[in-house]
């Protein structure tokens, strides 16, 4: 008799690999790696041996995903004095502004605020951008991405295709920077 969920360990060339096997009334196998845990959902008819062989056959992929997840672990950002944040983020605005002046974007007023879920926002009608004070603790290339993102909102008020095209034109690797920014957590 098969249990609906069980923890199993298989041998791989890299050593033992533990996973959680869940049998469900599904047709296809579903393999996920989350927080150092390997999760396999399999059809009800699958035997333990079949599940073990499935995991062994994908061990290299599983280990590479786990390594990648460890590399992108969240970095906490320690708070710093507001005057220092203003200096750092003003410098980011100075670095990025030349990219957009030819598009008719004037230097906006810069405001700082501690935010829980945003790195910045644009108030295009009032002529200012607000940046999260925690952004000052991020690497410069990520600060520049957020500043450019907010400045482009003066042209395109949503995240549609024109917004993305302008971002790509001005900062071709913006989407990589956006992904890297997810590893940082304001505190």
C-alpha positions in Angstrom: 0.0 0.0 0.0 1.3 3.4 -0.9 1.3 6.3 1.6 0.0 9.6 0.2 3.1 11.4 1.4 6.5 10.1 2.5 10.1 11.2 2.9 12.5 9.1 0.9 16.3 9.2 0.4 18.1 8.0 -2.7 21.8 7.5 -3.5 23.3 9.8 -6.2 26.8 10.3 -7.5 27.0 13.4 -5.2 25.7 11.6 -2.1 22.3 10.9 -0.6 19.4 13.1 -1.7 16.2 13.3 0.3 12.9 14.2 -1.2 9.2 14.2 -0.3 7.0 12.0 -2.4 3.3 12.8 -2.6 1.0 10.6 -4.6 -2.0 12.4 -6.1 -4.7 11.7 -8.6 -2.7 13.4 -11.4 -1.3 12.2 -14.8 2.1 13.9 -14.8 5.0 14.1 -12.5 5.7 17.5 -10.8 9.2 18.2 -9.4 9.9 21.3 -7.4 12.9 22.5 -5.3 12.0 25.0 -2.6 14.0 26.1 0.3 16.5 23.2 0.1 13.5 20.8 -0.1 12.9 18.5 -3.0 9.2 17.9 -3.6 7.9 15.2 -6.0 4.2 14.8 -6.9 3.5 11.6 -8.7 0.4 9.7 -10.0 -1.1 7.3 -7.5 0.1 4.2 -9.5 3.8 5.1 -9.2 5.9 2.7 -7.1 8.6 3.9 -4.7 11.2 2.4 -7.0 9.9 4.4 -10.0 9.9 7.6 -7.9 13.5 6.9 -6.7 14.7 6.3 -10.2 12.9 9.5 -11.4 14.8 11.6 -8.7 18.1 9.8 -9.4 17.7 10.7 -13.1 17.3 14.3 -12.3 19.8 14.6 -9.4 22.2 16.9 -11.4 19.4 19.3 -12.2 18.1 19.2 -8.6 21.6 19.9 -7.1 22.2 22.8 -9.6 18.8 24.4 -8.6 19.7 24.0 -4.9 23.1 25.7 -5.5 21.5 28.5 -7.4 18.9 29.1 -4.7 21.7 29.2 -2.1 23.5 31.9 -4.2 20.4 34.1 -4.4 19.6 33.9 -0.7 18.2 37.1 0.7 20.5 39.8 1.9 19.2 41.9 4.7 19.9 45.6 4.4 20.9 47.3 7.6 19.4 50.8 8.2 21.7 53.8 7.7 21.3 57.5 8.6 18.8 59.3 6.4 21.5 61.9 5.4 23.7 59.1 4.1 20.7 57.6 2.2 20.0 60.9 0.6 23.6 61.4 -0.5 23.8 57.8 -2.0 20.5 57.9 -3.8 21.0 61.5 -5.1 24.2 60.2 -6.6 22.2 57.4 -8.3 19.8 59.9 -9.7 22.8 61.9 -11.0 24.2 58.8 -12.7 20.9 57.9 -14.4 19.5 61.2 -15.3 21.7 61.7 -18.4 20.0 58.6 -19.9 16.6 60.2 -19.9 17.2 63.9 -20.4 17.1 63.5 -24.2 13.7 62.0 -23.8 12.4 65.2 -22.2 12.5 64.1 -18.6 13.7 66.8 -16.3 15.3 66.1 -12.9 12.4 65.3 -10.5 12.4 66.1 -6.8 13.8 63.1 -4.8 12.0 62.0 -1.7 12.9 59.2 0.6 10.7 56.9 2.7 10.9 53.6 4.4 8.7 51.2 2.4 7.9 47.6 3.1 7.0 46.3 -0.4 8.4 48.8 -2.9 11.8 50.1 -3.9 10.4 53.2 -5.3 7.4 54.9 -6.9 6.8 57.7 -9.3 4.5 60.7 -8.9 4.7 62.0 -12.4 1.9 64.5 -12.1 3.6 66.1 -9.1 7.1 65.8 -10.5 8.8 63.7 -7.9 10.0 60.1 -7.2 10.1 58.4 -3.9 12.8 55.9 -3.2 13.0 53.4 -0.3 15.8 54.3 2.1 16.9 50.7 2.1 17.8 51.0 -1.5 20.9 53.0 -0.4 22.3 49.7 0.9 22.1 47.9 -2.4 24.8 47.8 -5.0 25.0 50.8 -7.4 23.8 48.9 -10.4 20.6 48.0 -8.6 20.1 51.5 -7.4 20.5 52.7 -11.0 17.9 50.2 -12.2 15.3 51.4 -9.6 15.9 55.1 -10.4 15.7 54.5 -14.1 12.5 52.4 -13.6 10.9 55.3 -11.8 12.1 57.9 -14.3 10.7 55.9 -17.3 7.3 56.1 -15.6 7.4 59.9 -16.4 7.0 58.7 -20.1 5.0 55.4 -19.6 2.7 55.3 -16.6 2.2 51.5 -16.6 4.5 48.5 -17.1 3.3 47.8 -20.7 5.3 47.1 -23.8 6.4 50.7 -24.4 7.7 50.9 -20.8 9.7 47.6 -21.3 11.0 48.8 -24.7 12.2 52.1 -23.2 13.9 50.3 -20.3 15.6 47.9 -22.7 16.8 50.7 -24.9 18.3 52.6 -22.0 19.5 49.7 -19.9 19.6 46.5 -21.9 20.2 44.3 -18.8 17.4 45.9 -16.6 15.5 42.6 -16.3 18.7 40.9 -14.9 19.1 43.7 -12.3 15.4 43.4 -11.4 15.9 39.7 -10.7 19.0 40.4 -8.7 17.2 43.0 -6.6 14.8 40.3 -5.4 17.7 38.9 -3.2 17.6 42.1 -1.1 15.2 42.6 1.8 14.7 46.0 3.5 14.9 45.8 7.3 
